[in-house]
Amino acid sequence: MTAQPWMDTSRSPDERAALLIEQLTLDEMISLVHGPMPSMLDTPPADAAMGAGYIPGVARLGIPPLNETDASLGVANPRKIRKGDGATGLPSGLSLASTWDPQLAYAAGAMVGSEARDKGFNVLLGGGANLTREPRNGRNFEYLGEDPLLAGVLVGEAIKGAQSNQIVCTLKHFALNDQETCRHVVDARIDEGALRESDLLAFQIAIEIGAPGSVMCAYNRVNGEWAGENDFLLNQVLKTDWGYPGWVMSDWGAVHTTVKAALAGMDQESGEQLDREVYFGELLKAAVQQGEVPFERLSNMVHRILRSLIDKGVFDKPAEKRPTDYEANAKVAQAAAEAGVVMLKNDGVLPLKGTLRKIAVIGAHADVGVLSGGGSSQVLPVGGAGLEIPVTMGMSSAFSQVTYHPSAPLAAIRGLTRNTQVVYASGEDHAAAAALAKDADVAIVFADQWATEAEDLPTLSLPNNQDALIEAVAAANAKTVVVLETGTPVLTPWLDKVSALLQAWYPGTRGGEAIARILFGEVNPSGRLPISFPRDVADLVRPEIPGMIFGPPVEGKTLPTSFPGVQQHKGRFSVEHPEGADVGYRWFAKTGKPTLFPFGFGLSYTAFAYAGLAVEGGETLTVNLDVTNTGAVAGIDTPQVYALVTGSDGKESQRLIGWSRVTLAPGETRRVTVVADPRLLANYDAALPGWRIAEGKVGVVVGTSAEALTLRGEATLTARTMKP
Ligand code: BGC
């Protein structure tokens, strides 16, 4: 028996946590369930790594402090609280989702997790599994699109990768935080079955794959109760139905009560200076002493925290600062960016040839770098930003600057050409840009759209008159290529007038190099959209973002302001979700509205064909098909399999049940297999409670996107029910 039996690694994490709890005083237990933002303390503790959150440890028992940092796109440093401490910036979540590649998600997560550990952090506050219900949501770039299977699998893999570094990940924001406008007051209302089949399913899959040590609640209310004191979400769904053993931490400023939150399943108050009071400090202690919160509940909060720390290796291999191999990590980011670029149009101008006489590069600060998204996930580039533009108004101005990673597409393009003259125009002067383009063989217009946490985008249109810039350049040069660096889908009114269109999202630390390699065909584009591009905001479930109003126009600023209380619902501000589980492409399919670019869409420099569909039914669907590379160069294809399920409302719902990402040489054929997670073939029956598959035939369609469906089959499913 050692002096510290909880350090005996032959015991289970639960046994070790229980042994530790026997040693803790009430004050020590309370100190483990709340903590500050260390950067806002007058005297930060010596063992604080200076990230978003800090929870003191208990040194006498060897319990380490929790040093928490954002997040899934790299180790963040939003207000530069760690002076000069840069990190590798991954491409945005939508870019990662565009890869449809679980292994790449794992590698990306492993890289970020290793940097977090290098910097002394043991809790990484990512990833985010919220589904895109609002394409103008300012945080879409942090999330992985609109499908529960795709988002759940990729977030789960990224978490698994990050936690392979003996740190804890925090899956967030649980749940239905689908707009930033009024995020602190909005009540998101939805039917239980629909929620279980969509956003909750994404979280459930991510937890099954990634086993995150922690889950972060959302700011908003869900069906009337704050997400952080929502007994249904926390106690019922997460901890009981899913048997989740880890701890629930609050979002920063998302705790509103002591007793109610504690009893509903909240385990730890984070960033406590942002709450009206420190609810889980002295107030919780008093509530425990008075019996309003049973001691067993406090003990369970602490148990969940300690067992996750032990389970993920934080006790046995504590994070210690060590140097980072930024060069190796940049390669991971570049590989992700290359796989995440989606080619949306190409009339043959791409790939560019090395023999071009002159290329005009225009716009979006392509001479200095590539854009990144704002808010708590903001990574400070290693060696400093390429460009920073202060944000002076709007909800995000407290913690955001428009930041460009110093990976200039212009330099990268020059690096891939030898005898080509590559010239640049900023694009502010449309006539000058058009003149430059006119005299070039090819014009490449970079267009960007900054998105940030805490605000939604006012429209789906490119800001700063960039549509007019593209029109002007396209009028001057028939060979105009547009490269988008946006946080979310945008409208492309000039599409017919340009030769090619690449969606590069926010491409991260080596984004410029990744874009250049795609443009010149050194990399064959393989990205597929994880999110639908609507034709018009009028086609959206909610053409106007509930709660968004615009302040008076301010010179040079297009940022929206948001205002609580615009729509009142029984005294509360609420958003209804009539789309239910039919989010994104499912909604467009159901309402018969074609999109500009559908979910799953993406072009390649080669072509693929599908044949030989075989569908087997029974307990679930097993689908086989042949994929052939019919073109002249090697490429990667992602055939997608959708089931046509009769939803709870009796209407057909098109649901992605799987995909395969295959690399094929020219002429090569591969047979691929997709086995459906049976929950995707079921409807959630709240009365059961559980998943229910009705006996009967179900249609299967295979395609290159949710709209281009080339093979059709069907099979009979046996009736079955499954636990929640
Ligand atoms: C965000 C979280 C983040 C936290 C800590 C909050 O404002 O919603 O995603 O992890 O801040 O920075």
Boltz pocket constraint, residues with backbone or C-beta under 6 A from the ligand:
constraints:
  - pocket:
      binder: B
      contacts: [[A, 52], [A, 70], [A, 71], [A, 125], [A, 172], [A, 251], [A, 252], [A, 376]]
      max_distance: 6.0
